[in-house]
C-alpha cells in the first residue's frame, strides 16, 4: 500500500467514520475542517508509529498538513533523511 493510501485510510477511519469517498490526495483536509488542530497531533502520532519516523515540531505546519499529498511528501522526506547514507528505499 502506498504512503498516500495509508494516510487516506487512516483519516477516513478516524475522522470520516470509515468513508473515504471523495477523499483524495489533493483534497485540502485542513481547510475543509476534516481534521482540526488537535487532530493533527493524533495524525502525527500515527505517522511516527506507522512509518517509523520522527516528525520534528518545526515540521508541524499548515503547509505540511494541507493535503494527503503534502503529508505523504513530508513522510517520504523524513524517511529519506533518517536513512543511513547508501541504504536503499523500501
C-alpha positions as CSV (number, residue, x, y, z in Angstrom):
1,X,0.0,0.0,0.0
2,X,1.3,3.5,-0.9
3,X,2.0,6.1,1.7
4,X,-0.8,8.2,0.4
5,X,-3.3,5.4,0.5
6,X,-2.3,4.5,4.1
7,X,-2.9,8.1,5.2
8,X,-6.2,8.3,3.3
9,X,-7.4,5.1,5.0
10,X,-6.3,6.4,8.5
11,X,-8.1,9.7,8.0
12,X,-11.2,8.0,6.8
13,X,-11.2,5.5,9.7
14,X,-10.6,8.1,12.4
15,X,-12.5,11.3,11.2
16,X,-14.9,10.1,8.5
17,X,-16.4,7.0,10.0
18,X,-14.6,4.8,7.5
19,X,-16.0,6.6,4.5
20,X,-13.1,7.5,2.1
21,X,-15.4,8.5,-0.7
22,X,-14.4,11.9,-2.1
23,X,-11.2,11.9,-0.1
24,X,-8.2,12.1,-2.4
25,X,-4.6,13.1,-2.2
26,X,-5.3,16.8,-3.2
27,X,-8.3,17.5,-1.0
28,X,-7.5,20.4,1.3
29,X,-8.2,18.5,4.6
30,X,-7.4,21.3,7.0
31,X,-9.4,24.0,5.0
32,X,-12.4,21.7,4.9
33,X,-12.2,21.0,8.7
34,X,-11.8,17.3,8.2
35,X,-9.1,17.4,10.9
36,X,-8.9,20.1,13.5
37,X,-5.7,21.4,15.0
38,X,-5.8,18.9,17.9
39,X,-6.4,16.1,15.4
40,X,-3.1,17.0,13.7
41,X,-1.2,15.7,16.7
42,X,-3.1,12.4,16.6
43,X,-2.2,12.2,12.9
44,X,1.5,13.0,13.7
45,X,1.4,10.2,16.3
46,X,0.1,7.8,13.6
47,X,2.7,8.9,11.1
48,X,5.5,8.4,13.7
49,X,4.2,5.0,14.7
50,X,3.2,3.6,11.3
51,X,6.1,4.9,9.2
52,X,8.7,4.8,11.9
53,X,9.7,8.4,11.6
54,X,10.2,11.3,13.9
55,X,8.2,14.5,13.0
56,X,10.1,17.5,14.5
57,X,7.8,20.2,15.9
58,X,9.0,22.6,13.3
59,X,7.6,20.4,10.6
60,X,4.1,20.5,12.0
61,X,2.9,23.4,9.9
62,X,-0.2,24.1,7.7
63,X,1.9,23.6,4.6
64,X,2.9,20.1,5.5
65,X,-0.6,19.0,6.6
66,X,-2.7,20.8,3.9
67,X,-3.4,17.7,1.8
68,X,-2.6,14.0,1.8
69,X,-0.1,14.7,-0.9
70,X,1.8,17.2,1.3
71,X,1.6,14.8,4.3
72,X,3.0,11.9,2.2
73,X,5.8,14.2,0.9
74,X,6.7,15.0,4.5
75,X,6.8,11.3,5.4
76,X,8.9,10.5,2.4
77,X,11.3,13.4,3.1
78,X,11.7,12.4,6.8
79,X,12.2,8.7,5.9
80,X,14.9,9.7,3.4
81,X,16.6,12.0,5.9
82,X,16.6,9.3,8.6
83,X,18.0,6.6,6.4
84,X,21.8,6.0,6.6
85,X,23.7,7.1,3.6
86,X,23.7,4.4,0.9
87,X,20.7,2.5,2.3
88,X,18.0,1.7,-0.3
89,X,14.4,2.9,0.0
90,X,12.0,0.1,0.6
